[in-house]
Amino acid sequence: MADVFKNHGIVSSGILNVSPKEAFELVTKGAVIIDVREENLRGGKTFGVEELFYFPKSKLIIEYENLPSDRYLIFADTVGLRSKEVVLFLKEMGFKKIANMAGGIVDWEKDGLPVITDIEFRLSGSCIAS
């Protein structure tokens, strides 16, 4: 698989940060969005893409070995702070194909990208995994 992150985002403090629009484009090229928000912080909304996994930060830090190692992973949350912490942690654990979504779902929604409400999610049987 080609480096789907090439020519995307801005590197700051050794972390690749992509915008929501870039993340949306990268999903079409094979990347996966990992929503690291805790259930009580999701606000009833999630990213409206097929390639999405729900893996709250509290579980991810303990069970990070369960992340797909063969995929490009974009970590996201509400505004991009907790997901940045996750990316820093995973870099220390040796992960390479990772990025942070700067702005999180707040900027995702502002950019007019697809959002799914919890009601739609529960009815659709989306591929989101926990």
C-alpha positions as CSV (number, residue, x, y, z in Angstrom):
1,M,0.0,0.0,0.0
2,A,1.3,3.4,-0.9
3,D,2.0,6.0,1.8
4,V,-1.5,7.6,2.0
5,F,-0.3,10.2,4.4
6,K,2.4,11.5,2.0
7,N,1.8,15.2,1.2
8,H,-1.0,15.6,3.8
9,G,-1.1,17.4,7.1
10,I,1.4,19.3,9.1
11,V,4.0,17.7,11.3
12,S,4.3,19.4,14.7
13,S,6.4,17.9,17.6
14,G,6.9,14.8,15.5
15,I,3.1,14.2,15.1
16,L,1.3,14.3,11.8
17,N,-1.8,16.4,12.2
18,V,-4.4,16.3,9.4
19,S,-7.5,18.4,9.0
20,P,-11.0,16.8,9.0
21,K,-11.2,17.4,5.2
22,E,-7.9,15.6,4.7
23,A,-9.0,12.8,7.0
24,F,-12.2,12.4,5.0
25,E,-10.1,12.2,1.8
26,L,-7.6,9.8,3.3
27,V,-10.3,7.4,4.3
28,T,-11.1,7.0,0.6
29,K,-7.4,6.1,0.1
30,G,-7.4,3.3,2.7
31,A,-7.0,5.1,6.1
32,V,-9.2,4.3,9.1
33,I,-10.5,6.8,11.6
34,I,-10.3,5.7,15.3
35,D,-12.7,7.6,17.5
36,V,-11.0,7.7,21.0
37,R,-13.7,9.6,22.8
38,E,-15.2,8.0,25.9
39,E,-18.9,7.1,25.6
40,N,-19.9,10.0,27.9
41,L,-18.0,12.5,25.7
42,R,-19.4,11.5,22.3
43,G,-22.2,14.0,22.5
44,G,-24.5,11.7,20.4
45,K,-22.5,12.3,17.2
46,T,-19.9,10.4,15.3
47,F,-17.9,10.6,12.1
48,G,-20.0,9.6,9.1
49,V,-17.6,7.3,7.3
50,E,-17.4,3.6,6.7
51,E,-13.8,3.1,7.8
52,L,-14.4,4.1,11.5
53,F,-13.7,2.3,14.7
54,Y,-14.7,3.3,18.2
55,F,-11.9,2.6,20.7
56,P,-12.0,4.9,23.8
57,K,-8.7,6.2,25.0
58,S,-9.1,4.5,28.4
59,K,-9.2,1.0,26.7
60,L,-6.8,1.9,23.9
61,I,-3.9,2.6,26.2
62,I,-4.3,-0.9,27.7
63,E,-5.3,-2.8,24.5
64,Y,-3.4,-0.9,21.8
65,E,-2.1,-4.3,20.4
66,N,-5.6,-4.8,19.1
67,L,-5.2,-1.9,16.6
68,P,-4.9,-2.9,13.0
69,S,-1.2,-2.7,12.3
70,D,-1.6,-3.0,8.5
71,R,-3.7,0.2,8.1
72,Y,-3.1,3.9,8.2
73,L,-4.8,5.1,11.4
74,I,-6.2,8.6,12.0
75,F,-7.1,9.2,15.7
76,A,-9.9,11.6,16.4
77,D,-11.9,13.0,19.4
78,T,-13.9,16.1,20.1
79,V,-11.2,18.8,19.3
80,G,-8.0,16.8,18.8
81,L,-6.3,16.9,22.2
82,R,-6.9,13.4,23.6
83,S,-6.3,12.0,20.2
84,K,-2.9,13.8,20.1
85,E,-2.1,12.1,23.4
86,V,-3.0,8.8,21.9
87,V,-0.7,9.4,18.9
88,L,2.2,10.4,21.2
89,F,1.7,7.2,23.2
90,L,1.5,5.0,20.1
91,K,4.6,6.6,18.7
92,E,6.4,5.5,21.9
93,M,5.0,2.0,21.3
94,G,6.5,1.9,17.8
95,F,3.5,2.7,15.6
96,K,4.4,4.5,12.4
97,K,1.3,4.8,10.2
98,I,-0.6,7.1,12.5
99,A,-1.9,10.7,12.5
100,N,-4.0,13.0,14.7
101,M,-7.1,14.7,13.4
102,A,-6.7,18.3,14.4
103,G,-10.0,19.9,15.4
104,G,-11.9,16.6,15.9
105,I,-15.6,16.2,15.4
106,V,-16.1,19.9,16.1
107,D,-14.2,21.0,13.0
108,W,-15.4,18.0,11.1
109,E,-19.0,19.2,11.6
110,K,-18.0,22.8,10.8
111,D,-16.5,21.7,7.5
112,G,-19.9,20.1,6.6
113,L,-18.6,16.6,6.6
114,P,-21.0,13.7,7.3
115,V,-22.1,13.2,10.9
116,I,-24.1,10.3,12.2
117,T,-26.2,10.7,15.4
118,D,-26.3,7.8,17.9
119,I,-29.8,7.1,16.9
120,E,-28.8,6.8,13.2
121,F,-25.8,4.7,14.3
122,R,-27.9,2.2,16.3
123,L,-30.4,1.9,13.5
124,S,-27.9,1.6,10.6
125,G,-25.6,-1.1,12.1
126,S,-22.6,0.9,11.0
127,C,-19.2,-0.8,10.9
128,I,-18.0,1.0,14.0
129,A,-16.4,-1.4,16.4
130,S,-15.7,-1.0,20.1
